[in-house]
């Protein structure tokens, strides 16, 4: 049960969550709503986004606007953010979370089209979300949290994921550049790097059969999750995101926070 303080944490604020139809995005959108925020949720899947919308309505009936968009489509992103900000009278928090694993393949076999699709969705989608949110965030200050990954930042043994890992490393650099540039406007920008989290992102994954040929065998007799021996949950990540988005984190910006139960310390 949310405490009194938590239930009012984002009172009078509006939060945008991309990839809000499932996994980390859905868990975070629900927590934002439970803690007092109006929530704009964006997702590519109409089924998933409507399901999340109904769950938020059960918390607070008028606290959600659900929009079906492709995060790599500039016009759709721009329109969604403007529509959401107009609907709720402003925008204060952005969780740039949408992303895909894309195609897993050796570097010499992945097509340029598949490479670009992953980069455009993960990195391009993050850029577009931040770009079009800034006119609203600059008015009063606010918070941006970006979902990156331990892949490409602290671990590099996910064979076949060169495009994904490159996009995730670039998100960290983008975060730090944005944090410095936007500090004068009281806009904070932080990036989270989850490890293994129970979500459905694998549904967006296409695996080339030849990936196994380039993999270097790595054995973990006791498993890859040292903390409690299990993957993290979407709620674990949502707790971190809501903290970073709140006034409690008012002096935190440009931070890169790993949330992986010490998984990346193994290799």
Helices and strands as residue ranges (DSSP letters): H 4-7, E 14-18, H 23-34, E 38-43, H 46-59, E 64-68, H 74-88, E 93-96, E 102-104, H 112-119, I 120-124, H 125-140, E 142-147, H 162-182, G 183-185, E 187-194, G 201-204, E 205-207, H 211-214, H 234-245, G 247-249, E 256-259, G 263-266
